[in-house]
């Protein structure tokens, strides 16, 4: 299983527009991806409801996990997205 940590860069955290863009990116991946905050359960990263319930604000460190062919590349792409201020675009 591939695993990466990312620090949320968007000023609004994983809410509204950044959450939507992240979910779209997750859903385009060839593997299923989970996301978790420290001490929290692994949630479906492709679900907008899961992301909103995560409560990940600016500066929160999250853990992404995926398994299968393409997992490493998928997580690298998703980490880069999370570490970009999507509110500024």
Buried (B, 14 or more C-beta within 10 A) or exposed (E): EBEBEBEBBBEBBBBBEBBBBBBEBBEEBEBBBBBBBEEBEEBBBBBBEBBEEBEBBBEBEBBBBBEEEEBEBBBEBBBEBBEBEBBEE
